[in-house]
């Protein structure tokens, strides 16, 4: 805890942002951090709540009251050690996590939760600034070799933990650079890619080998890894996007969100754009279909590219402005969330379904839409019904489909390994030993659990590392 009466005496204050007029001119981060003194004050607001529900909201089980208290007392290095004990990459989560811990905070009952995410980011950045973060090189090497396919947060967390346990670790990535969707799916204005690079330097010093431009199951047979390595971890993403099967879907100008985001990140990094068709929002009337974070990222990129208009559509009803605390706290609530990208100039609409894509000469020009409602049946299930007479049309010459991802890609790696899949098409493995149906093959992250958050991927990578360590040596000192 911080100061016993701090939550009464100190108002909640969070990081601020550069003005919209300035930040939309570039693709860099635009967060204005709190000063050290202000961050310590916010740490003081962590109250003696008895049961720290923030723990239940955090997938990696961060010991939040402990590092809040250390920050308040000025014990930055102590706070960093506590933070790193549960999270390999707090600079990632301190930027892109939606902070379910804050939703679970006791002070959120009055809409004034501790600024946990801001304090977390401040601690780790203080650690980098002071030079406290360096490689943790194991005293002994096991002689065992582990291959990890996929370099997103699950693969990176698993790799770092196994390297620190003394195993040889090689991370394979099909793209030109390491980082998975951290690198290619999250815009630079939310996560500067230099943040990934400095962690990679630490991991290399710890013994992790990175092999980008290596597509396992396509360019390199998966069987080759089974022959050369003592264990294989599948840590790829859930890359198969949800499609929109309506008339006109095939028209030029209708794209999945990920190629759009990836092209922008590749361009900023000076990489060769891998997509066969360039996608640009410049001068376009952009419609983003899907109301989640990926859709919001498409909005921010479209605005920076110079879109004429940007509209985001969501098929579900508009969430309430404020959740009913008595019913949902400390669980993650369904409530209206407005991102920084939305604030930059975006029209939003809810309860809208696309019935057709219209165009001429092979190119999209408009969307045919209808308003829908959701009726609850006696068994608690909801069904969508179109509202008669609510049809309307929306001008669109670039449509971005950001409706989520349904499963990992099966072609190549998974088919060649022959691993069992669950009902959702994900790799079947439990959260105890993380083992698949194939001997010495493990799975973690989105490839195992389906599309999820960065913080869940880090948790699974860490837990999977312990399971692999136990598999290789019979016991493990790694934390779960």
ZIDA-V453862 format. One line per field, one symbol per residue. phi: phi as a letter, one per 40 degrees, with the letter a starting at -180 (. if undefined). A space follows every 50 residues. Layout:
BEGIN
phi->???
END
This chain:
BEGIN
phi->.ccdbccccbccabdbbcddcccccabccbcbcccccccccccccccccg bccdccccccfdccdccccccdcgcccccccccccbacbcccccbbccgc ccccddccdbgbcdcccccdccccccccccgccacbcccbbcgcbbbbbh bcccccccccccccchccbbbbbcccbchfcdcbbbcccbaccccccccc cccccchcbbbcfbccgbcbccccccccbcabbcbccccccccbcbdgdc cchbbcccdccccccccccgccccccbcbbcdgcccbbbhcccccccccc cccccgccabbbbbcccccccbccdccbccccccacbbcccccchacbab gbbcbabbaafgbcbabcbacbbbbccccgcbbcbccdgccabbcababb cbbgbcaccccgdccccgccbcccgcccacbcbfcccbdfbbaagccccg dacdccccdcccccdcccdcccbgaacccc
END
